[in-house]
């Protein structure tokens, strides 16, 4: 058997481009390929995924959500309504793919999730009116190319794409070239401007069969079913052969550029005995150059179940907080509800299942990319207590005994799902540990940190723990509520201070902590005591009060404004309150530490706005109360070192789009000159479509050379912004420090949802040109400060919200990281 299980159960969820016929053809084709399957469909004509989710019980065919809950689904095929951009903007297409994927994982662990890429009207770009389609001015064939990144964004890491739109484009090209017998134009396989006729549906079935089975459909009969589905479905053997060839070429070409992991599928019937466990040997990790830069600081990415830095040996410490399942649905009770109901103990372990809840689930190893180094392999899961603990999702269970499961994991879409389906109230399931089997001994011996991660960040001078402490929007205020090493996960309310001190000691790097904005003095003392007693004597702790209290995106800014209004009875005093409370926090911390010799007292500013330093550092309203100016309690004036050229802003996006169009056209001309076609053409365009655009963007980031607008460029940062703050620091007797810095190239507003921009910005942020800009950035920073350059952040997967990770995963290597790790050319 191939990739489709015996007996497979395939579920389509979509609209009229699924219809009743496509699933029937796919089922018939699988039968002919020797991979029999039951193929069902939930269809609501014209419906987006959101509507299909909310009204699944009102659809034609089956109720998809009910079918998933019943279990046994091996493949879920989704498609989104069009116009596509509108669905993404208003109906959260990516979120709905994830929601459907979660339902599949919950009811049918191991189910593969596919996103069927479709197309817009054939009239697109013809001048004809296409109702409710703002993008109809773009030619249909070009639109297929332009829309592909948006489809890929919707799929994300939760689904693989069935490139039916790309296949339709390839079919159109082959028909125009005379390579489809008896057919010369794509309209000849369409019933109208959107819907394929019988011939087009046959071709689509070939594309789906190629994608789902990873086999060529060549050799299948022209007549798949006992009767032709319709008159216009009648095709010749030669036409069938052409459709099969073209479908396989299109899927193969896309897979070559996709570089997606091969999904793990259990193809064995349930009655077969389980295979004997095979000893797993970890592959050797690549060897990378160590950090040689003596003045590099790193902000550490947040701890969560999708973290690619995987900082801890015990993966359970990055687990998602518990979700309780009401009845047969996924979810319904969040951890806050469980805690309020008294279901969780002090460490977060469930004491019982609440009435009406069928299970409590958490996720680990979620949606990690294939290149996420060091995470694939055999894992040992252990626990104490009695009950039923299910291990599902991407986990392939190798063996099971009381209190222990061994499972194999490969990164890809989805998660390893741990579900407590039953627990003994007297001896409940608790103390769950998940560790790569070859590292279990190290964990048992007291090691905490992933050696692959340590190897990449060792050598950093300072580690800023803002995201580890869940600082932004924190509600933590009391010492008794702070994170503890015994907490079941450190992704719930932050990493314990004891663990941060241990990491600093292990790497001999100075920790930079950001105390919650609502922290009472007792909580401040608790952190100070932990650093005083736990940090190596030769290391200092950098202490900052909250993070970006000037930034109205975060609750700490709103809270500070409320506190300032309550204290002084005036509006707009939040920065004075920030300076005042920050000074108080420093005094409490220093008093507990026994002085300031082992600490650096940090206050930060809104770097791009000049003049706010007076409110923060002098706080006239506080001084009028008889307090000293806040500046007397600080050692360092912290700024950012970001540059973006505002490429993602409304004013610059049209220019960037123009560069992309020119760049693609240049790559196409070069490919044509070389006579490239098919997969070679697609490969060339994938490798070179951004060449010209990258040159323009790097020039713009440097000094605005491409547009003449130099705002937020590297030149402005190095010649204006940072020298200004160096003068502020000197005037107040402070050291100029950096709390975050690097590229800030990301979409703003509507551009956040632009898949084409996201793909380009990601490429730009890890390009050779970006490496050169970083080299100049480090040199420029060294001219104004002798303190470390603080890169935000260490390891993180790029997405539409930004390319923040200096490394995209632990086995990554890119020009930007090499510039940071190597240090400044000065």
C-alpha positions in Angstrom: 0.0 0.0 0.0 1.1 3.6 -0.5 0.5 6.7 1.6 -3.3 6.2 1.8 -4.3 3.8 4.6 -6.4 0.7 4.3 -9.2 1.6 4.5 -8.7 5.3 4.3 -11.4 7.8 5.1 -11.1 11.1 3.3 -13.2 14.1 4.1 -13.7 17.1 1.8 -14.9 20.4 3.4 -15.7 23.1 0.9 -18.0 24.7 -1.6 -19.1 24.3 -5.2 -15.5 23.7 -6.3 -15.7 20.5 -4.4 -19.3 19.7 -5.2 -20.7 16.2 -5.4 -18.5 15.0 -8.3 -14.9 15.6 -7.3 -15.0 13.4 -4.2 -16.6 10.6 -6.3 -13.9 10.8 -8.9 -11.2 10.8 -6.2 -12.7 7.7 -4.6 -12.9 5.9 -7.9 -9.4 6.9 -8.8 -8.0 5.6 -5.5 -9.8 2.3 -6.2 -8.1 2.0 -9.5 -4.7 2.8 -7.9 -5.2 0.0 -5.5 -5.6 2.3 -2.5 -9.4 2.0 -1.7 -10.9 4.7 0.4 -14.2 6.1 1.6 -14.5 9.7 0.4 -17.1 12.0 2.0 -17.8 15.6 1.6 -19.4 18.5 3.5 -20.5 21.1 0.9 -22.1 24.5 1.3 -22.0 26.5 -2.0 -20.1 29.7 -1.8 -19.2 29.2 1.9 -15.9 30.2 3.5 -14.3 28.0 6.1 -15.7 30.0 8.9 -19.3 29.4 7.7 -18.6 25.8 7.0 -17.4 25.4 10.6 -20.4 27.2 12.2 -23.0 25.5 10.0 -21.5 22.1 9.4 -24.7 20.4 10.5 -26.6 22.2 7.7 -24.4 21.2 4.8 -25.0 19.0 1.8 -23.4 15.6 2.3 -22.0 15.0 5.8 -21.5 17.1 8.9 -17.7 17.4 8.7 -17.3 18.2 12.4 -19.3 15.2 13.4 -17.4 12.9 11.1 -14.1 14.2 12.5 -15.3 13.6 16.1 -16.3 10.1 15.2 -12.7 9.3 14.3 -11.0 7.3 11.6 -10.5 10.2 9.2 -7.1 9.8 7.5 -7.2 12.9 5.3 -9.0 16.2 5.7 -9.2 18.3 2.5 -10.2 22.0 3.1 -10.7 24.8 0.6 -11.5 28.5 1.1 -14.0 30.7 -0.6 -13.1 33.4 -3.0 -12.2 36.3 -3.5 -9.4 35.0 -1.4 -8.0 38.2 0.0 -11.3 39.2 1.5 -11.7 35.8 3.2 -8.2 36.2 4.8 -9.0 39.8 5.9 -12.5 39.2 7.3 -12.9 35.5 8.0 -9.5 34.5 9.6 -8.8 31.8 7.0 -5.6 30.7 8.6 -7.3 30.5 12.0 -10.1 28.4 10.5 -7.6 26.0 8.9 -6.0 25.6 12.4 -9.5 25.1 14.0 -10.4 22.4 11.5 -6.9 20.9 11.9 -7.4 20.9 15.7 -10.7 19.1 15.3 -9.0 16.5 13.1 -6.2 16.0 15.6 -8.6 15.6 18.4 -11.0 13.1 16.8 -8.7 11.5 14.3 -5.1 11.7 15.6 -2.6 11.3 12.7 -5.0 12.7 10.1 -3.3 14.6 7.4 -4.7 18.0 6.6 -4.7 19.5 3.1 -5.7 22.9 1.7 -7.1 22.7 -1.8 -5.8 25.7 -3.7 -8.4 27.1 -6.1 -8.5 30.1 -8.5 -10.5 33.2 -9.3 -12.7 34.0 -12.3 -11.3 33.3 -15.8 -12.6 36.8 -16.6 -10.0 38.3 -14.2 -7.9 40.9 -16.1 -10.2 40.8 -19.2 -12.0 44.0 -18.5 -15.2 42.2 -17.9 -17.0 43.0 -14.6 -16.4 40.4 -11.9 -18.8 41.2 -9.0 -17.4 41.6 -5.5 -13.8 40.9 -6.6 -11.5 43.9 -6.0 -8.5 42.0 -7.5 -10.3 41.3 -10.8 -8.0 43.7 -12.7 -5.2 41.2 -12.6 -5.0 38.6 -15.4 -6.1 35.1 -14.4 -2.8 33.4 -15.1 -0.8 36.0 -13.3 -3.2 36.0 -10.4 -2.5 32.3 -9.9 1.2 33.1 -9.3 0.3 36.1 -7.1 -2.1 34.2 -4.9 0.1 31.3 -4.2 1.9 32.9 -1.2 -1.5 33.8 0.3 -2.7 30.2 0.0 0.6 29.1 1.6 0.1 31.6 4.4 -3.4 30.2 5.0 -2.1 26.7 5.2 0.8 27.7 7.5 2.2 24.7 9.3 -1.2 23.1 9.8 -1.9 21.9 6.3 -0.1 20.9 3.1 -1.2 22.5 -0.1 -2.9 20.6 -3.0 -1.7 23.0 -5.8 -4.8 22.8 -7.9 -4.5 26.4 -8.9 -0.9 26.0 -10.0 -2.0 22.9 -11.9 -4.8 24.8 -13.7 -2.2 27.3 -14.7 0.1 24.6 -16.0 -2.8 23.1 -17.9 -3.6 26.4 -19.5 0.0 26.7 -20.6 0.1 23.2 -22.0 -3.2 23.7 -23.9 -2.0 26.9 -25.4 1.2 25.1 -26.5 -0.9 22.5 -28.3 0.1 19.7 -26.0 -3.4 18.6 -25.0 -5.2 16.7 -27.8 -8.3 18.4 -29.1 -8.2 21.3 -26.5 -6.5 24.6 -27.0 -7.9 27.0 -24.3 -8.5 26.7 -20.6 -12.1 27.8 -21.0 -12.8 24.5 -22.8 -12.6 22.7 -19.4 -14.8 25.2 -17.6 -18.6 25.3 -17.4 -18.5 29.0 -16.6 -15.9 31.5 -15.5 -15.3 29.7 -12.1 -16.6 26.1 -12.3 -14.8 23.3 -14.2 -16.9 21.1 -16.4 -16.7 17.3 -16.4 -13.3 17.4 -18.1 -12.0 20.0 -15.7 -13.2 17.9 -12.7 -11.4 14.9 -14.1 -8.2 16.9 -14.3 -8.8 18.2 -10.7 -9.3 14.6 -9.5 -5.9 13.7 -11.0 -4.3 16.6 -9.1 -5.8 15.5 -5.9 -4.8 11.9 -6.4 -1.2 12.9 -7.2 -1.0 15.1 -4.1 -2.7 12.7 -1.6 -0.9 9.5 -2.7 2.4 11.1 -3.8 2.1 8.8 -6.9 1.6 9.7 -10.6 -1.9 9.0 -11.8 -0.6 8.2 -15.2 -2.2 5.0 -16.5 -5.6 5.5 -15.0 -8.6 5.0 -17.3 -10.4 7.9 -18.9 -13.6 6.6 -17.5 -13.1 6.2 -13.8 -16.7 5.3 -12.9 -19.2 2.9 -14.4 -20.8 5.8 -16.2 -19.6 9.2 -17.3 -20.6 11.8 -14.6 -21.9 14.2 -17.4 -21.8 14.6 -21.1 -19.0 17.2 -21.0 -17.0 14.7 -18.9 -16.4 12.4 -21.9 -12.7 12.4 -22.8 -10.4 10.4 -25.0 -7.6 8.2 -23.7 -5.1 10.6 -25.2 -6.7 13.5 -23.3 -6.8 11.5 -20.1 -3.1 10.7 -20.5 -2.3 14.4 -21.0 -4.4 15.4 -17.9 -2.6 12.8 -15.9 0.9 13.9 -17.0 0.2 17.6 -16.5 -1.3 17.0 -13.0 1.8 15.0 -11.9 4.1 17.6 -13.4 2.4 20.4 -11.5 2.3 18.5 -8.2 5.9 17.4 -8.5 7.1 20.9 -9.4 5.3 22.3 -6.4 6.6 19.6 -4.0 10.1 20.3 -5.2 9.9 23.9 -4.0 7.7 23.2 -0.9 10.4 21.0 0.9 7.7 19.8 3.3 8.1 16.9 5.6 6.7 13.6 4.6 3.8 13.0 6.9 3.9 9.9 9.0 1.0 7.6 8.2 0.1 4.4 9.9 -0.7 2.2 6.9 -1.2 -1.0 8.9 -4.7 -2.4 9.6 -5.6 -2.2 13.3 -5.5 -6.0 13.7 -1.8 -6.2 12.8 0.6 -6.6 15.7 2.7 -3.6 16.7 6.2 -3.6 15.2 9.1 -4.3 17.6 10.8 -1.1 18.8 13.9 -0.2 16.8 16.7 1.4 18.6 16.8 5.1 17.7 20.2 6.9 17.3 20.1 10.7 17.1 21.7 12.2 14.0 24.8 14.3 14.6 24.1 17.9 15.0 25.7 20.3 12.5 28.7 22.2 13.9 28.4 26.0 13.8 30.9 28.7 14.6 30.6 29.9 18.2 29.7 33.4 19.2 32.9 35.4 19.0 31.4 38.8 19.5 32.3 39.9 23.1 29.5 42.5 23.0 26.4 40.6 22.0 23.3 40.5 24.1 20.3 38.4 23.2 16.6 38.7 24.0 15.2 35.2 24.5 12.1 34.3 22.6 9.0 33.4 24.6 8.4 29.9 26.0 5.5 28.1 24.4 4.6 24.8 22.8 5.6 26.1 19.3 9.0 27.4 20.4 11.7 26.5 17.9 14.5 27.3 20.4 13.3 24.3 22.5 15.3 25.6 25.5 14.5 22.8 28.0 15.3 19.1 28.1 11.8 18.5 29.6 9.5 19.5 26.8 6.6 19.5 29.2 7.9 22.8 30.5 6.9 24.4 27.2 3.4 22.8 27.2 0.3 24.7 26.4 -2.0 25.3 29.4 -4.7 22.8 29.9 -7.9 22.8 27.7 -10.9 21.0 29.0 -13.3 19.3 26.5 -17.0 19.7 27.1 -18.8 16.6 25.8 -17.5 15.5 22.4 -16.2 18.9 21.4 -12.6 20.2 21.5 -12.3 22.7 24.2 -14.9 24.6 26.2 -13.0 25.1 29.4 -9.7 27.1 29.6 -7.2 26.8 32.3 -8.6 29.8 34.1 -12.0 28.1 34.3 -10.4 24.9 35.6 -8.5 26.8 38.3 -11.6 28.7 39.3 -13.4 25.4 39.7 -10.7 24.1 42.0 -9.7 21.3 39.5 -5.9 22.2 39.5 -3.4 21.9 42.3 -0.8 24.6 43.1 1.6 23.3 40.5 -1.2 23.1 37.9 -1.8 19.3 37.8 -5.4 18.2 37.5 -6.9 16.7 40.7 -9.9 15.4 38.8 -12.0 15.8 35.7 -14.8 18.3 36.1 -18.3 17.1 35.5 -19.2 17.1 31.8 -15.6 17.3 30.7 -14.4 14.3 28.7 -10.7 15.1 29.0 -8.0 17.6 29.7 -5.5 18.2 26.9 -2.2 20.0 26.5 0.0 20.3 23.4 3.8 20.0 23.0 6.1 20.2 19.9 3.5 22.1 17.9 3.8 23.0 14.3 7.6 22.9 14.3 9.2 23.3 10.8 11.0 20.4 9.2 14.3 22.2 9.7 13.8 22.6 13.5 17.0 20.9 14.4 17.4 18.3 17.2 13.7 17.8 17.9 13.0 14.8 15.7 13.5 11.5 17.4 12.4 9.1 20.2 10.8 10.6 23.3 10.3 9.1 26.8 7.0 10.2 28.5 6.6 9.4 32.1 4.2 10.3 34.9 3.0 9.4 38.4 -0.5 8.5 39.4 -3.3 6.4 38.0 -5.6 7.1 35.1 -5.7 7.2 31.3 -3.2 9.4 29.6 -3.6 9.4 25.8 -0.6 10.3 23.5 -1.9 11.4 20.1 -1.3 13.8 17.2 2.2 13.7 15.7 3.4 11.2 18.3 3.9 7.7 16.9 3.6 5.4 19.9 6.4 2.8 20.0 5.6 1.2 23.4 3.4 1.7 26.4 3.4 0.5 30.0 2.2 1.8 33.3 3.4 5.3 33.8 5.4 5.4 30.6 5.0 5.9 26.9 7.8 5.8 24.3 7.0 7.7 21.1 8.7 8.8 17.9 8.2 12.4 16.7 9.0 14.2 13.4 8.4 17.9 13.1 5.6 19.2 10.9 2.0 20.5 11.0 0.2 19.6 14.2 1.2 18.8 17.7 1.8 16.0 20.1 -1.4 15.9 22.1 -1.4 14.7 25.7 -4.9 14.1 27.0 -5.9 13.0 30.5 -9.0 11.0 29.7 -9.4 9.7 33.3 -7.6 10.3 36.5 -7.8 8.8 40.0 -9.0 11.4 42.5 -6.9 9.7 45.2 -3.8 9.2 43.1 -4.2 11.6 40.1 -2.0 11.7 37.1 0.8 14.3 37.7 4.5 14.9 37.2 4.4 14.4 33.5 7.8 14.6 31.9 8.6 14.5 28.2 12.2 14.2 27.2 14.2 13.0 24.2 15.1 9.5 25.2 18.8 9.9 24.7 18.8 12.9 27.1 16.7 11.3 29.8 19.8 10.5 31.9 21.0 14.1 31.7 17.6 15.3 32.9 17.5 12.8 35.7 21.0 14.1 36.7 19.7 17.6 37.1 20.4 19.2 33.8 17.7 21.6 32.7 18.7 23.1 29.3 18.8 21.7 25.8 22.4 21.4 24.8 21.7 22.2 21.1 20.3 25.6 22.2 23.1 26.3 24.6 25.6 25.6 21.9 24.0 28.3 19.7 23.8 31.1 22.3 26.8 30.4 24.4 29.1 33.4 24.3 26.4 36.0 24.6 27.3 38.7 27.2 23.8 39.4 28.4 20.4 37.6 28.2 17.3 39.7 28.4 14.3 37.7 29.8 11.4 39.9 28.9 9.5 37.3 27.0 10.5 34.5 29.3 8.9 36.5 32.1 5.7 37.1 30.1 6.2 40.8 31.0 3.9 42.4 28.5 0.3 42.6 29.9 1.3 40.7 33.0 -1.1 40.5 35.9 1.4 39.2 38.3 1.7 41.3 41.5 2.3 39.1 44.5 5.3 37.0 45.5 3.2 34.0 46.4 1.8 33.9 42.8 5.1 34.0 41.0 6.2 31.1 38.7 7.9 28.2 40.5 10.3 25.5 39.2 7.7 22.9 40.1 5.0 24.4 37.9 3.8 21.8 35.3 4.6 24.2 32.5 6.6 27.4 32.3 4.4 28.6 29.4 1.6 29.5 31.8 2.8 32.6 33.6 6.5 32.8 32.9 9.8 31.1 33.6 10.8 31.0 37.3 13.6 33.4 38.3 15.6 30.4 39.7 15.7 29.0 36.2 16.8 32.3 34.7 19.6 32.6 37.3 20.7 29.0 36.5 20.9 29.7 32.8 22.9 32.9 33.4 25.3 30.9 35.6 25.6 28.1 33.1 26.5 30.5 30.2 28.3 33.1 32.4 26.0 35.7 30.9 24.5 38.6 32.8 20.7 38.3 33.2 18.5 41.2 32.4 15.1 40.9 34.1 11.9 43.0 33.5 9.8 43.1 36.6 6.0 43.1 36.1 4.4 46.6 36.1 1.9 45.6 38.9 4.7 44.1 41.0 4.3 44.8 44.7 7.4 45.4 46.8 7.2 41.8 48.1 7.5 40.4 44.6 10.4 42.8 43.8 12.1 41.5 47.0 11.5 37.9 46.0 13.2 38.4 42.6 16.1 40.3 44.3 16.6 37.5 46.9 16.7 34.9 44.1 19.3 36.8 42.2 21.3 37.7 45.3 21.4 34.1 46.5 21.4 32.2 43.2 23.5 34.3 40.7 27.2 33.7 40.5 29.0 36.5 42.4 30.9 37.6 39.4 27.8 38.4 37.4 25.6 41.4 37.6 21.8 41.4 37.2 20.3 44.1 34.9 17.0 45.2 36.4 14.3 47.0 34.4 10.8 47.9 35.5 8.4 46.3 33.0 8.9 46.7 29.3 8.0 49.7 27.0 5.6 51.3 29.5 5.4 54.1 26.9 3.8 51.6 24.4 0.0 51.8 24.3 -0.1 48.3 22.7 0.5 47.0 26.1 -1.6 47.1 29.2 1.3 48.4 31.3 1.0 51.8 29.5 -2.8 52.0 30.3 -2.2 50.9 33.9 0.5 53.6 34.4 -1.8 56.2 33.0 -4.5 55.1 35.5 -2.0 55.2 38.4 -0.7 58.6 37.4 -4.3 60.0 37.2 -5.2 58.6 40.5 -2.0 59.9 42.2 -1.8 63.4 40.7 -5.2 64.0 39.2 -4.0 64.9 35.7 -4.1 63.3 32.3 -1.0 62.1 30.4 1.2 61.5 33.4 1.9 57.8 32.6 5.6 58.4 31.8 6.2 60.3 35.0 4.5 57.5 36.9 6.7 55.0 35.0 9.9 56.9 36.1 8.7 57.3 39.6 7.7 53.7 40.2 10.7 52.4 38.4 12.9 54.4 40.8 11.0 52.9 43.7 11.5 49.4 42.4 15.2 50.0 42.0 15.5 51.1 45.6 13.7 48.0 46.9 15.8 45.7 44.7 19.0 47.4 45.7 18.1 47.3 49.4 17.5 43.5 49.1 20.7 42.9 47.2 22.7 44.8 49.8 23.7 47.6 47.4 24.1 48.3 43.7 27.5 46.7 43.0 25.9 43.6 41.6 23.2 45.2 39.6 22.6 47.6 36.7 19.6 49.7 37.2 17.9 50.3 33.8 15.3 52.8 32.6 14.1 52.7 29.0 12.6 55.3 26.6 10.6 55.5 23.4 13.7 55.8 21.2 12.0 57.4 18.2 10.4 60.3 20.2 12.8 62.9 21.4 12.1 64.8 24.6 10.2 62.2 26.6 13.3 61.7 28.7 12.5 64.8 30.8 9.2 63.2 32.0 10.8 59.9 32.7 14.0 61.0 34.4 12.9 64.2 36.2 9.1 63.5 36.9 8.2 67.0 38.1 5.0 65.8 39.6 6.8 63.3 41.9 9.5 65.9 42.7 6.8 68.3 43.8 5.9 65.6 46.4 9.4 65.9 47.8 10.8 62.8 46.1 14.2 62.9 44.5 14.3 62.9 40.6 14.0 59.3 39.4 17.3 59.6 37.5 19.1 59.3 40.7 18.0 55.6 41.0 19.3 54.6 37.5 22.6 53.5 36.0 21.6 52.9 32.3 19.5 54.7 29.7 18.1 52.0 27.4 17.1 52.5 23.8 16.3 50.4 20.8 18.5 49.9 17.7 15.8 49.1 15.1 15.6 50.1 11.5 12.8 49.4 9.0 12.9 52.1 6.3 9.1 51.9 6.9 8.9 49.3 4.1 5.7 47.8 5.4 3.9 51.2 5.8 1.1 52.4 3.6 3.4 55.0 2.0 6.1 52.5 1.0 4.1 49.3 0.1 3.3 50.5 -3.4 7.0 51.0 -4.1 7.9 47.6 -2.7 5.2 46.0 -4.8 6.7 47.6 -7.8 10.1 46.3 -7.0 8.6 42.8 -6.7 6.9 43.0 -10.0 10.1 44.3 -11.7 12.1 41.6 -10.0 9.9 38.8 -11.1 9.8 40.1 -14.6 13.6 40.2 -14.7 13.8 36.6 -13.4 11.2 35.5 -16.1 13.2 37.2 -18.8 16.4 35.4 -17.7 14.6 32.1 -17.5 13.2 32.6 -21.0 16.7 33.5 -22.3 17.9 30.1 -20.9 14.9 28.3 -22.4 13.7 27.0 -19.0 10.3 25.3 -18.7 8.4 23.2 -16.2 10.1 22.4 -13.0 13.3 24.1 -14.1 11.4 27.3 -14.7 9.6 27.1 -11.3 12.9 26.4 -9.6 14.6 29.4 -11.3 11.8 31.7 -10.4 11.9 30.5 -6.8 15.6 31.1 -6.5 15.8 34.5 -8.3 12.3 36.2 -8.2 13.6 38.5 -5.4 17.1 39.4 -6.7 16.3 42.9 -8.0 13.8 43.6 -5.2 16.4 42.7 -2.6 18.9 45.1 -4.0 16.3 47.9 -3.9 15.2 47.1 -0.4 18.7 47.0 1.0 19.5 50.3 -0.5 16.3 51.8 0.9 17.0 50.4 4.4 20.5 51.8 4.3 19.6 55.4 3.5 16.3 55.7 1.6 18.2 55.6 -1.7 15.4 53.8 -3.6 12.6 56.3 -2.9 14.4 59.3 -1.5 12.6 58.9 1.9 15.1 58.3 4.7 12.9 58.0 7.7 13.7 55.0 10.0 16.6 54.0 7.9 19.9 52.7 9.2 21.6 56.0 8.4 19.0 58.0 10.4 19.5 55.6 13.3 23.3 55.9 13.3 23.7 59.6 12.6 20.7 61.1 14.3 18.7 58.9 16.7 21.5 57.1 18.6 23.8 60.2 18.9 20.8 62.1 20.4 20.3 59.5 23.1 24.0 59.2 23.7 23.9 62.9 24.5 20.9 62.4 26.8 22.7 59.7 28.7 25.8 61.8 29.0 23.8 64.8 30.2 22.2 62.7 33.0 25.3 60.8 33.9 23.9 57.4 32.6 25.4 54.7 30.5 23.8 54.3 27.0 22.5 50.7 26.7 20.3 48.9 24.2 17.3 46.8 25.3 16.3 45.6 21.8 17.6 46.1 18.3 17.9 44.9 14.7 15.6 44.7 11.7 12.0 45.9 12.1 11.0 45.1 8.6 7.4 43.9 8.9 4.0 44.8 7.4 1.8 47.4 9.2 -2.0 47.6 9.1 -3.4 45.8 6.1 0.1 44.8 4.9 0.3 42.4 7.8 -2.1 40.1 5.9 -0.3 40.5 2.5 1.2 37.0 1.9 3.4 38.3 -0.9 4.9 41.0 1.3 5.4 38.5 4.2 7.3 36.1 1.9 9.5 38.9 0.6 10.2 40.5 4.0 11.2 37.1 5.4 13.6 36.6 2.5 15.0 40.2 3.0 15.5 39.7 6.7 17.8 36.7 6.2 19.5 37.9 3.1 23.2 38.6 2.4 22.2 42.3 2.2 20.7 42.2 5.6 23.9 40.7 6.9 25.8 43.6 5.5 23.4 46.1 7.1 23.9 44.4 10.5 27.7 44.7 10.2 27.3 48.4 9.7 24.7 48.5 12.6 27.1 46.9 15.0 29.9 49.3 14.0 27.6 52.3 14.4 26.5 51.2 17.8 30.1 50.7 18.9 30.7 54.4 18.1 28.1 55.6 20.6 28.3 53.0 23.4 30.6 50.4 24.8 27.7 48.2 26.0 26.5 45.1 24.2 24.2 45.3 21.1 21.0 43.6 22.2 19.4 41.5 19.4 15.7 40.7 19.6 15.4 37.7 19.7 17.6 34.5 19.7 15.5 31.9 17.9 12.0 32.2 16.4 10.1 31.2 13.3 9.4 34.1 11.0 5.8 34.9 10.3 3.5 37.8 9.2 4.2 39.5 12.6 7.9 39.8 11.9 11.2 38.0 11.4 12.4 38.5 14.9 14.6 35.4 15.3 18.2 36.0 14.6 18.1 32.2 14.0 15.0 30.6 12.5 15.6 27.3 14.3 18.5 25.7 16.0 20.2 24.4 12.9 19.8 27.6 11.0 22.7 29.6 9.6 22.2 32.9 7.9 24.1 36.1 7.1 22.3 38.2 9.8 23.3 35.7 12.5 26.8 35.5 11.2 27.2 39.2 11.5 25.9 39.2 15.1 28.0 36.3 16.2 31.1 37.5 14.5 31.0 41.0 15.9 31.7 44.5 14.6 34.3 45.4 12.0 35.7 48.2 14.0 
